[in-house]
Amino acid sequence: MHFDHDLQSMQEMRNAVKRAKEAQLQYMSFTQVQVDEIVKQAANAAYAKSLSLARMAVEETGMGIAEHKKLKNEVGSKAVYESIKDEKTVGIIREDQVNKVTEIAYPYGVIAGIIPTTNPTSTAIFKALIALKTRNAIVVSPHPRAVKCTVEALKIVNEAAVQAGAPEGLIGWISKPSMSATNELMKHPDINLILATGGGGLVRAAYSSGKPAYGVGPGNVPCYIEKTAKVDQSVRMIIDSKSFDNGTICATEQSIVVDRNIKEMTMRELKNNGAYLLNTREKAALEKVISPSPGKLNPDIVGQSAVKIASMAGIQVPDDTRVLIAEETEIGKDIPFSIEKLSPVFALYTAESCQEAKEICLQLLNLGGRGHSLSLHTNDYEVAKEFALEMPVSRMMVNTLSSIGAVGATTGLLPSLTLGCGSFGGNITSDNVTARHLINIKRMAYGTKEVTIPRPAATSSIAEKEQASQDVDHIVSQVLQQVSPDGEVDAKMIADMVNQVIKKYQTN
């Protein structure tokens, strides 16, 4: 019997959410010690399968390089675990004895996890671990082109977690994903938070779902090689970064901006490190492959090797070519080399000054990468500080590989496979999202300051004033009646005396 795919997907999603909610209610009673043991075992299990999961991802998606995906899986498992293992996420997490404020953590509940096709297994492992650490349940919607490897990664984490004592159903997934089921997952009444990593349309859907959501925007990362940089070292890192997993990490450098006075040296080093410099004819041919229609990236080049992409454009390049580079002077949606390419393809811009380099970088970011990341190679701290202060990005990697530096592999940034873009990119956070973003904090605060509440000043209405005036007139009239007709009477003096009496009476 044939069942409609969308209906199956929808029912599977609803069942997973139901089980997740029930499991999460049980998980609420777990102690920090129990939670930490579950996370440790789950992380170790995923780490042990890093290579096999990487191979599955490459085979299923046709993107990237297995050895590189292995490293991403190791970051998503072991590095993430090391960064969160000592965090308190259960019960009282902080006590301020001086100010008498106690902070208590509590989970969101059930999280909807959206996984991209570019980093499917590493992102799934990462999201499952930070959900476990914070006593949340998670239901994952994989990308349709990466279902098998994503589900396998989740199964590995789930089995290890259950063996360590976690409730069944705490980690769920949709094995037959559909767009309708994913949208309904994000709107499901029992979903309390959305953790979305994917394309712009998906992230917008997460933010418009009516639920709290962490979504990340695109990264069109400029890379500036400033005149004081160690060119040979910088170029080697840039090519290593751009070719890492064939450019599938959103923090990967997309365009090089180089100072004019070190351009010749830079071009030489690019060639020495496996870059192929396209001529005018080859550039024109590749532009049609990168973006068949203005502003739209050809998904067929995402995560593919430089050699394969060149062949798609009818260009013959050496077999050891690692990246393709074309010189560019323009920036815009209709300029294919200037957009985010998610592949080992570079635009190269020449700057006459640091100020012009900043302007080029800003234009590239405004085109599609605001809030994400910027890469800088320099030995001038003042230049680095100037860029950090002025560029609309949430992270700036200096003298390192931008792709894996942004996710915490070569920098002190928190290991994460979900990189927030802040208000620059329309995101709720600019952080590398991690466990601390998946807990709420309630606070118990004792009184520590004495405050005297002033009493309101006495006020009289117009009616009260008119009544007082009438009362004075009445008293004066009564006094005059008691005075002898022949006696001299000073009515004003009597009125003043009565007013003084009334005023004294009102103030008592």
ABEGO torsion letter per residue (X at the ends): XBBBAAAAAAAAAAAAAAAAAAAAAAAAABBAAAAAAAAAAAAAAAAAAAAAAAAAAAAAAGBEBAAAAAAAAAAAAAAAAAAAAABBABEBABBBAAAGBBBBBBBAEBBBBBBBAABAAAAAAAAAAAAAAAGBBBBBBBBAAAAAAAAAAAAAAAAAAAAAGBBBGABBBBABBBAAAAAAAAABAABABBBBBEBAAAAAAAAAAGBBBBBBBBBBBBBBBBAABBAAAAAAAAAAAAABGGGABAABBABBBBBAAAAAAAAAAAAAAGBBBBBAAAAAAAAAAABABBGBBBAAABGBBAAAAAAAAGBBBBAABABBBBBBABBEAABAAABBAGBBBBBBBBBABAAAAAAAAAAAAAAGABGBBBBBBBABAAAAAAAAAABBBABBBBGBBAAAAAAGAABABBBBABBBAEAAAGBABABBBBAAAABBBBBBBBBABBBBBBBBBBBBBAAAAAAAAAAAAAAAAAAAAABBAABBBBAAAAAAAAAAAAAAAAAX
